[in-house]
Amino acid sequence: MAGGIVGALVIVTVGAVALRPWQRGEKPPNVRTDNTSERVANVLAQSNLPAALSYVRPAFRDGTADGGHTLLTLWALNRMRWTDVAVPQSETTYPMFKKDPDAERGKRLCEDIRVLDIRAEVFAPGRKAFQGLAISRGPDPVVPYQFTAVGSTGEIVAHTNATFCGVATGLFSYQSADGTRREGLQVLGMFDLPENRTH
């Protein structure tokens, strides 16, 4: 009897190992294990911002625009709408994000900013976003922003005041003019322009 049980266990084990690739269930999307082409296909398949954020969240890394930020930009170039990021009141702030990045990542904010630098970057054939640096305007302490803008940027150039609405994706560090290492907030979204509000 014991020999029969052992034999059955061996058969079950061998049978599991011998499964052919087409006999296995379809692999669920997982940004940690998907290859590059799977990551792009899977993020573009997400129908809305919360779903896209859910997929890319494990790939976000502070201090770089690669990983989750780049994947979410590819999604935004194809699917982001003004209503995805335009909020009547910001859901996070730089101090809140700095305190707990993982809890605040993906939350939305709208800020009045002064653009310091802006340039076009190609993310896919025929698809470009605009990246740059900005600082907040207003009475509160100045917050530096590293932004990625999809949609129209209109006539916005360096030293232009504008309103930007987007998703907070990470922290970035930079060296100020006095040589001090400082931090700011990385955001992805759209400028508040008439052509974007109808997008």
Solvent accessible surface area in square Angstrom, and as a share of the most:
residue,aa,sasa,rsa
1,M,199,0.89
2,A,73,0.57
3,G,56,0.54
4,G,53,0.51
5,I,94,0.48
6,V,89,0.51
7,G,31,0.30
8,A,51,0.40
9,L,110,0.55
10,V,82,0.47
11,I,127,0.64
12,V,106,0.61
13,T,81,0.47
14,V,88,0.50
15,G,39,0.38
16,A,63,0.48
17,V,120,0.69
18,A,48,0.38
19,L,79,0.40
20,R,120,0.44
21,P,90,0.56
22,W,197,0.69
23,Q,102,0.45
24,R,140,0.51
25,G,69,0.67
26,E,167,0.75
27,K,106,0.45
28,P,96,0.60
29,P,81,0.51
30,N,60,0.31
31,V,3,0.02
32,R,175,0.64
33,T,93,0.54
34,D,10,0.05
35,N,84,0.43
36,T,106,0.62
37,S,79,0.51
38,E,59,0.27
39,R,66,0.24
40,V,50,0.28
41,A,61,0.47
42,N,31,0.16
43,V,0,0.00
44,L,56,0.28
45,A,70,0.54
46,Q,36,0.16
47,S,82,0.53
48,N,71,0.36
49,L,9,0.05
50,P,94,0.59
51,A,31,0.24
52,A,0,0.00
53,L,13,0.06
54,S,80,0.52
55,Y,21,0.08
56,V,0,0.00
57,R,99,0.36
58,P,59,0.37
59,A,8,0.07
60,F,19,0.08
61,R,127,0.46
62,D,62,0.32
63,G,53,0.51
64,T,38,0.22
65,A,32,0.25
66,D,85,0.44
67,G,15,0.14
68,G,0,0.00
69,H,4,0.02
70,T,42,0.25
71,L,12,0.06
72,L,0,0.00
73,T,0,0.00
74,L,21,0.10
75,W,2,0.01
76,A,3,0.03
77,L,19,0.09
78,N,69,0.36
79,R,96,0.35
80,M,1,0.00
81,R,98,0.36
82,W,29,0.10
83,T,107,0.62
84,D,33,0.17
85,V,0,0.00
86,A,34,0.27
87,V,17,0.10
88,P,147,0.93
89,Q,150,0.66
90,S,36,0.23
91,E,75,0.34
92,T,5,0.03
93,T,64,0.37
94,Y,35,0.13
95,P,89,0.56
96,M,87,0.39
97,F,0,0.00
98,K,106,0.45
99,K,150,0.64
100,D,62,0.32
101,P,32,0.20
102,D,108,0.56
103,A,57,0.44
104,E,10,0.05
105,R,19,0.07
106,G,10,0.10
107,K,72,0.30
108,R,68,0.25
109,L,5,0.02
110,C,34,0.21
111,E,47,0.21
112,D,67,0.34
113,I,3,0.02
114,R,83,0.30
115,V,0,0.00
116,L,72,0.36
117,D,57,0.30
118,I,33,0.17
119,R,116,0.43
120,A,50,0.39
121,E,60,0.27
122,V,112,0.65
123,F,47,0.19
124,A,31,0.24
125,P,134,0.84
126,G,80,0.77
127,R,92,0.34
128,K,113,0.48
129,A,0,0.00
130,F,48,0.20
131,Q,27,0.12
132,G,3,0.02
133,L,72,0.36
134,A,1,0.01
135,I,53,0.27
136,S,17,0.11
137,R,100,0.37
138,G,55,0.53
139,P,141,0.89
140,D,108,0.56
141,P,119,0.75
142,V,93,0.54
143,V,21,0.12
144,P,20,0.13
145,Y,9,0.04
146,Q,57,0.25
147,F,1,0.01
148,T,2,0.01
149,A,0,0.00
150,V,3,0.01
151,G,39,0.38
152,S,35,0.23
153,T,14,0.08
154,G,44,0.42
155,E,162,0.72
156,I,15,0.08
157,V,91,0.52
158,A,39,0.30
159,H,121,0.54
160,T,35,0.20
161,N,77,0.40
162,A,15,0.12
163,T,40,0.23
164,F,9,0.04
165,C,4,0.02
166,G,0,0.00
167,V,0,0.00
168,A,0,0.00
169,T,1,0.01
170,G,0,0.00
171,L,16,0.08
172,F,12,0.05
173,S,54,0.35
174,Y,62,0.24
175,Q,119,0.53
176,S,24,0.16
177,A,119,0.92
178,D,103,0.53
179,G,44,0.42
180,T,59,0.34
181,R,155,0.56
182,R,108,0.39
183,E,65,0.29
184,G,0,0.00
185,L,0,0.00
186,Q,4,0.02
187,V,4,0.02
188,L,0,0.00
189,G,0,0.00
190,M,0,0.00
191,F,0,0.00
192,D,47,0.24
193,L,32,0.16
194,P,83,0.52
195,E,83,0.37
196,N,2,0.01
197,R,123,0.45
198,T,121,0.71
199,H,93,0.42
